[in-house]
């Protein structure tokens, strides 16, 4: 694990909000080939799974507004950052409900595992951003349905329609 102090800065973009700026000399120690995935802990709070993204003479690690608000942090604050290489299979925590679906639906799982790691993380994030297990299952079932129907070709517009359909079903399990 590597520890350093780093400022919270704001992106000059509408797409991203805030990041911690990590010196290249620190970040370089955690990059293996093209793999930039890390686990970042700010001021001993809950860990953030992310990536070291090049930004000028530093690496940026995206930090959500909700995280800053929850921990009473704001732009310009200097924070204590602990970094470690993320060696998890997907680079993001995966809800148990989705793991169960992947283990039970072999065809859907096969399509899921043929996706890029980034697309896998996007789908895991869709499931994991809700805490209610029934909602997670509805989203997971919609994802598996979509992957099989589209033979592994992701169409997020179609997937969102399916998720809404699954969310509106009663007794889908």
C-alpha positions, 0 to 999 in steps of 0.5 A, spaced: 500 500 500 502 507 498 500 513 502 500 520 500 497 527 501 493 529 495 488 535 493 481 534 491 480 538 484 475 539 479 475 537 472 473 543 467 468 538 464 461 537 464 462 530 464 466 529 470 466 533 477 472 532 482 478 528 482 484 527 487 491 528 483 496 523 484 503 525 482 506 520 476 511 518 481 506 515 486 501 512 480 507 509 476 508 504 482 501 501 481 501 501 474 502 494 470 502 494 463 495 497 461 492 495 467 491 502 471 485 499 476 486 501 483 483 501 490 483 508 493 482 510 500 481 517 502 481 519 509 480 512 511 473 512 508 470 507 504 474 504 499 473 507 491 475 502 486 477 506 480 483 507 475 489 512 475 487 516 469 493 521 466 492 528 466 497 532 465 503 531 470 499 527 475 494 521 475 487 523 476 482 518 480 475 520 479 471 522 486 463 522 486 460 528 489 456 524 493 462 521 496 465 528 498 458 531 501 458 524 505 465 526 508 464 533 508 470 534 503 470 540 497 475 542 492 481 544 494 482 540 500 488 536 501 486 529 503 490 523 506 490 517 500 492 510 500 492 506 494 493 499 492 493 495 486 486 492 485 487 485 483 479 483 483 476 479 478 472 485 475 475 491 478 469 493 482 465 490 487 460 485 484 453 484 488 452 477 490 445 477 487 449 478 480 454 473 482 448 468 483 445 470 476 452 469 473 453 462 476 446 460 474 445 462 467 451 459 463 449 462 456 448 469 459 455 468 463 458 466 457 456 473 453 458 477 459 465 474 460 466 475 452 465 483 454 471 488 455 472 489 462 470 496 462 463 493 459 463 488 464 464 494 470 458 498 467 453 492 467 456 491 474 455 498 476 448 498 473 446 492 478 450 495 484 448 502 484 441 500 487 441 496 494 435 493 494 436 486 492 429 485 488 431 491 484 438 488 483 435 481 481 430 485 476 436 489 473 441 483 473 435 478 469 434 484 464 442 484 463 442 477 462 436 477 457 439 482 453 445 479 452 442 473 450 437 476 445 443 480 442 448 475 442 453 479 447 452 485 443 450 491 448 445 496 446 444 500 452 438 504 449 435 497 448 437 494 455 434 500 459 428 499 456 428 491 458 430 494 465 424 498 466 420 492 463 423 488 469 422 493 474 415 493 473 414 486 473 411 483 479 413 476 482 419 476 476 423 471 481 
